[in-house]
């Protein structure tokens, strides 16, 4: 997903991303679009209080949305959304990143 984001960013902007914030914003968009699609499937009409309620419920029911910085799942008790699958350790070896077990 991170490589797909980078390619799309480069295509749209003519240069690679140079910060961590743009992929986080992209991840937020992915989570929002997933929840909005599910909220709309309930029959709620966008722009209404019913849709806003359905969207809120859909956000808290988000499971396993793959983003650039992690895999997002939310509950009312866990609003951070990123679990241990997003945590990795790397080491720089000979000028390259090496994934540690």
N, C-alpha and C positions, 0 to 999 in steps of 0.2 A: 504494500500500500504506500509506503514511504517513497519508493521509486516511481510509482504511478503519479503521486502528488508532485514530485520533483519535475517529472516530464511535463505535466499539465501546467505547472507554474512557469517553467522555462518557455513553453509554447505561448502562454498568455503574456509574459513579461519580457521575453527576449534575454533573460539571464536567470541563473539558478537562484533559489532562495538563499538569503544570507542570514537568516535568523530562525529561532525556534518558534516564534509567535505565529507566523503564517500557517505552519502545519497544525498548530493547536486550533487555530480558527477553522481550518478545514475539517478537523475532527469534530468540532462543535457543529459544523454544518452537516456532517454525515449523521451525527446523533439526532439532530433536529429533523432532518429529512426522513429518517427512519421512523421517528415518533409521529411526525405529521402525516405520513402515509397511513400509519395504523390508526391514528385519530380520525382521519377522513373516512376510513373503512367502517367506522362505527355508524356512519350516516350523519354525523354532526356536520353542520354547515360552517365553513371557515368564516371567521369574523364575528361569530356568536359566542355567548358565554358558554353554551354547550360544547362548542369546539374547543374553547380554552380549557374547559374541565377535562375533556377527552384527551387533549394534548398533554396536560399535566399528568394524567394517569398513564398515558402511553410512555412518557419520559421515565416514570418510575418503573415501568415494566420493560424497559430497554434491556436486551440481553445480547451479548456477544457481537456488538458492532465493531468491526475491525477498522481502526484508524491508523494514522501515521505514528502516533506515540503510544499506542496500546490498544487493548480490546476493552470496550466499554460496556458495563452492565451496572444498572442503577436500581436502588430500592429506596423507600422513604427513609430508611435508617442509614443508607450508604449513598451519599450524594457526590462522593469523589469519583466513583465509577471504575477506577482502574485497579485490577487485582494483580496478583503476583506474576501473571503471564507477561506483564509489561516490563518487569524488572529483569535486566540482564547485566552481566558484568563483562567488561572488555578490558583488554590490556593492549597497549601499543607495543608492538614487536617489529623491529626493523622498519619503522615508519608506517606500519599498517595496523589496523584494528584486528585483534584476535579475540573471538568469543570464548569466554571462559566457561567451563562446565558448572 
